[in-house]
Amino acid sequence: MIRTIAVVPVRGRPVGKTRLSPLFDPARRAALVEAMAWHVVSTIQRTGVADRIAVVSEGTPFSFNSHRPASNLDYLVQPESEPGLNAALGYGRTWALANGADRLLVMSADLPLLEPADVYELADRRAPVVIAPDRFATGTNGLLLGGPRRTAGTIVARFEFQFGAVSFQHHLAEARRLGVPVDTASGPGTSFDLDTPDDWDRLPMDVHQRLLDPLLSALDPIRVSREGRQDWAESA
């Protein structure tokens, strides 16, 4: 049986998503990063496609480690000597291979619309390299590395991550370099990543509340309008 391990890299902790600064202060951006990461992780868990899931982040583990435990969920702290997203994925891959991975599922941590169907759309493909591009077909929001068991481990180990500008095209070129077939998976949840105020405005209100309410309840009261702008509640 093929063993699949998922790696979810989380960037910019404790404060990331700086392009959302017009909407949220640092504490709220940190909470949003964590809420989206947990949404991605829990969605992967619901599908059952991954035998284990590793969250790779900078600094201390997420707070949901203490109150949302899971037997198949691991937290890896990225070494300071190996900064950057591609290095984080390389670190996660090394851990995954050491834990018997035949296939590696990489999923971005900022996919607020991700649903199980999107994960299945990616995981059910049989090509050695499967790429889930963003909605502009420039970035990469998901990768599946593996394929037939006899070659899966080699592909996982040899694939060079190309995250950064126009990573979709670079990942296609990397598959060509390895000489293996490549496929794409374009589910609505893998296509939409949250980076800018315009992205926030496009999200339904129920997604706003799902991401913000549980993690902001302990902070200063805030009401988030449909357009995503902040209205501070009057202090008592």
N, C-alpha and C positions, 0 to 999 in steps of 0.2 A: 504494500500500500504506500502510495506517495505521501510523504510528510510535508505539509505546507506550514511555513512560519511567516507571520506578518510582522513588518517593521513600520512603525509610525514615528517619523522624526518630527520633533517640535522645536521650532527655532524661536530665537528672540526672547528667551526667558531671562530675567523675570519680566521684562517689558518688551513687547514686540508690537507688530502691526502699527508702526508709526504713522502710516498714511491714514489711519483712522483717528489721528489726534484731534481733528476738528470736531469729532463726535464724542470721544471718550477720553477721560484722563488716564494716567498710567495704571492706576489700580483697576479701573474698569477694563482696560485693554488686556491686562494680565488675566483677569477673570474670563474675558471672552476667549482668549487663547486656550485656556484650560477647558472651558465649556465645549468649544469646537473639538478639541482633542478627545475629550471623553465621548462626545457624540460619535466620532469616527471609530474609536475603539469599541464602543458598545454595539455599534452597527455591525462591525466585523464579527464580534462575538455572537450576535444573534444569528448569523448565517451558518456558523459552524464550519466554515471552510478552512480555518486556520487551527492547527493543533496547538500553537502557542502564538502569543502576540507580545512584541517588545516595543515599549515606548522609549525612544532615545531622546534625551533632553539635556540641556545645559543646566548646571547647578543642581539644587536639591530636587527630589522627586515631587510629583504633583500631590496636592493635598487630597485628591480623591483616592490616593493609595490607602488612606486610613479608614475611609468609610464606604468604599466601593470595591472591596477585595474580589479577586477572581483567581482561581487556581491556575489558569493558563495565561495570566498576565504578568509580565516582568517589566521592571523599570531599569533602564541603563543610563548612567550619567556619562555624557560624552567627555572624553579627556580634554582638558584645556589645551593640550599640545596638538590636538587635531581639530581645529575649528572648521566651521563651514558645513553646509548641508551634505555635500558629497562625502565628506569625511565622516559625518554622523551615520550615513547609510553604510559606508564601508565598515564602520565599527559594529553596526547592527548586523550586517551580513556575516562578519566573522563570528559573532555570537550565535547566529542562526545556524551556520554550518557546524559549529561545535556542538550544537544541540540536534544534529541529525536532519537538517533541512534538505529536502529534495527540490522544493520550489520555494521561491521567495516572493512574497506579496508585499509591495511597497505602496503605502497610501498616504497622501498628504493629510496633514492634521487640520486643515482649514476648509473642510467641505461640509457646510451646514445643511445642505440638502441631501446628503448621502443617505441612501436607503439600501436594504438588503439586496434588492434587485440589481442595483448598480454594482455591488460586490460580486454577485453571481455572474453578471455580464462580463466581468473581467476574469474571474476565477475559472469559469467554464470553458474558456478558450484553450486550445491545445497547442498553439504555436509556442516555440521555445522562448520567444519574446513577445509580450503583449503590452501595448502602451495605451493608457487612457489620457488623451490630450485635454487641455482646457477648452473652453468654448470658443476661443480665438484660434485654436489649432497652432499655438505657439509654445505654450508651456506644457508640462507633464504633471498630472495629478495622481497617476497611478501606474504601477508597473507590475507585471507578473513575469518572473524569470523561472525557467524550468523546462517543461516539455517532456519528451520521452525519458523514462527513468535511466536508461543507459547513458544519456548525455546530460541529464538535468543538473547534476552537481557541478559539472564542468562549466556550464553556461552561467549558473549562479556565481561561481567563483571568478570567472573571467570577464564578466560584463563590467564595463567601466561607466559609472554613473556620470551623467552629463547635465545635472541640474544647473540652471542659470538661464541666461537669455536664450530664447528659441530652443529650449531643451527638447521639444518634441522632434524637431528635425535632427538634432544631434543624437538623440536616442535611436532614431531610424538609421542613422549612419553607423552607429555602434553595432546594431544588429547586422548590418551589411559587412562591417569589418570582421565580425565573428563568422560570417557566412551561413547564418541561420534564418529561417523564415520568421517574419514578423507580422503581427496582426494588431488591429486597433479595437478598442472598446469605448464607445461614446455614450455612456448613460448620462441622464440629466444630473444625477448627483455627483458624478466624477467630473463633469464639465464645469461646474460652478464652484470657484474658490472665492473666499471673501478677503479682499485686500483694501478696498477703497470705500469712501462714503457712498459712491454710486452703487457699488455692490450691495452695501447695506440697505440702501433704499429699495433695491429690487427684491429683497426678501419679504415673504409674507409676515404679517404681524405675529402670527402664532410661532413662527421660527424665532423672531426677535425675543419673545417672551421665554421660549424654551431655552435659549442660549443665556439670557441675562438674569431672569428672576431668581433661580436657585442660588447663583453665586454672588449676586449683588445685594441680597437681602441683608447681609451684615454690614454693608457699607452705607454711606450717606444716602438717604432716599433719593430716588431719581425716577422720572417718568420719561420714557422714550417715545417720541411721537412717531407716527407712521413714516415720516420723512427721515427719522433717525436723529433728529436734533435733541439736545438735552434741555429739559426744563427742571430746574432745581426746585425741590419742594421747600416751602417756607419752614424755617426752623420754628420750633414751638416757643 
